[in-house]
Amino acid sequence: ACWGNITISATDDGLFNITAQVFNITSANINSSVNTTQIRFDSTPPQVVEGNFSFPLSGRNYSDSAGGLLILNVTVFDAGIGTGAVFFNITNSTGVQNATYTASNPTGNYWNATLNTSHFPDGVYNVTVFSNDTAGNGNNTARIQTIRLDNTVPRVEASNISFPVNGRNYSDSAGGLLILNVSIVDVTSSIRDVSFNITNSSGAQNASYTASNPTGNYWNATLNT
């Protein structure tokens, strides 16, 4: 039996063969037994950038409208030995880590995980991808900036409606036009749209009006009586 060590200096990434030949120490005859082993050199980390994210998108607002579940999707490429693991790291706007999710790999280069927005206080967060290949090379340069998690509904009450007034009668004395006015506040993000829904005394819907936003928190629509 015999053994030995060799030191290999840095080389290009790729597949290489290591062939061992045994010489007789006295006659210098080559042993007829030759052993060849194939190895891969891989010093290149996986490739992943912000553009590899398909969801979520930087600067967007996400709420619990889909049951509080937000799917994180990213594409990770590794030209060497292959991607071994991907993690999504969630930090708030001050850089404090809130959670880490281990991604699954349903197919090809696609990795995803599911985030439950109800587990986080409303606010602004960053999502960073940590990817490692099976050779231990890591990459954490891909980051989605400033997504807002917002599970708080806008605040609106009957007292926010400045016109019409409860219990009053309205006719066509003003040409049949009745201005609907309401003030709506959302402390987390902003109001996207407002609708006025008109129902009769039996609860049947008669009409729905999309409000406009002339200024600030004020929304209005015009109803033709």
Buried (B, 14 or more C-beta within 10 A) or exposed (E): EEEEEEEEEEEEBEEEEEEEEBEEEEEEEEEEEEEEEEEEBBEBBBBBEBEBBEEBEEEEBBBBEEEBEBEBBBBBEBEBBBBBBBBBBBBBEEEEEBEEBEBEBEEEBBBBBEBEBEEBEBBBBBBBBBBBBBBEBEBBBBBBEEBBBBBBEBEBEEEBBEEBEEEEEBEEEEEEEBEBBBBBEBEBBEBEEBEBEEEEEEEEEEEEBEBEBEEEBBBBBEBEE
